């Protein structure tokens, strides 16, 4: 009998169209050609016919244990380097709806870069995780952070357990707990370390971790460091998850068949490469049925989902107490840095003395803490305005509008209809670099992603929407995307394209202000 789950407030619509056969074949051929030429160039480098720029052992170190794994860097030196100009672009402004980029050139095919001294101004920013537009240098957040910097300084120079625990840290954690609707919370200076250092404190030998196959690298690292047994279930597939849960209960630990000390389900709110939203009501129903624990990573969903911006729990209208460990970051919707763990008071008190990132890491910078406090109060309406709620609603409207327009143009896009992370499929390796370059020529900055960050035949451009994007900015970006899509023949959508309709502006209009 299937577990009962509450209905979502809006239809749960996600799309993942299968790669067209011809495109898949051409993509494999493209990678095949690049691999063949990669081996040829490695041969020429070995015999010093072609200059080698990669990190390698010096001649006098022959016979030493190799510091660099040569074969493992094959992809980096032969494929990634060819299109490296699409990444690590230095910006010299606030990463808002528009940004300024430092122009650079390369004379050795992207091995090194030279800066021209010219600044490319007013580049439309479709790559930053600035979902609510709080990454800004004016306004209440910037003013509050500036005042705190003048009073407390920039660095704390100590850990929280020693003399680095400020009153602002305490206020921030109380506010986070109130925002999430849980008993307690604690903050960390780095979002990646929030996962990688806290999961080992929660699970260990004799424990079982069930991890979604598309979980972020920080979650993967944390589960591996824990020493727990790891089982991977298919992305957002509840049948796959339930099968693993049932087998875990029936068979227990390998060899001894003793019951698992703990079963921990690890999922994300929004998956940053797919734009999909976790099926949280079903996951909670399964974890209750099999008496497992749930670890929810809301790095991309907190602030960006839900009628009140409280994340995926708010999006589905669920009880926060049904999630055992709530994790999130301040680096995206709040325009700051660091991460948090929230839940029951006993959990947080345990982590304060057992988490490596809590015991050994330096405290968060006071201006960063104040940025978090001010932006969170703005979302909650505790600043006396409705600006935060308006930004949450504007992000929802921008997301629906942008996704619909892309699909109507004929592009294949992945993910949930309400996800501000919008992957647009490119597929072929040559089109990864071409799309990024052509977009920048037209003054639009985008993020392109390929293997090994994605499956080999599913390279994509990943757009991140913001409440700071106006309709004019989005229309300009969509026009350029359509133009470049025609140039590079990226409109792979095979179904009948419906006429464009105005986006629904009342996505969260029924919220009680």
Secondary structure, 3 states (H helix, E strand, C coil): CCCCCCCCCCCCCEECCCCCHHHHHHHHHHHHHHHHHHHHHHHHHHCCCCCCCCCCCCHHHCCCCCCCCCHHHHHHHHHHHHHHHHCCCCECCCCCCEEEEEEEECCCCCCCCEEEEEEEEEEEECCCCCCCCCCCCCCHHHHHHHHHHHHHCCCCCCECCCCCCCHHHHHHHHHHHHHHCCCEEEEECCHHHHHHHHHHHHCCCCEEEEEECCCCHHHHHHHHHHCCEEEEECCCCHHHHHHHHHHHHHHCCCCCCCCCCEEEEEEECECCCCCCECCHHHHHHHHHHCCCEEEEECCCCCCCCCCCCCCHHHHHCCCHHHCCEEEEECCCCCCCCCEEEEECHHHHHHHHHHCHHHHCCECCCHHHHHHHHHHHHHHHCCCCCCHHHHHHHHHHHHHHHHHHHHHHHCCCECEECCCCEEEEEEECHHHHHHHHHHHHHCCEECEEECCCCCCCCCEEEEEECCCCCCHHHHHHHHHHHHHHHHHHCCCCCCCCCCCCCCCCCCCCCCCCC
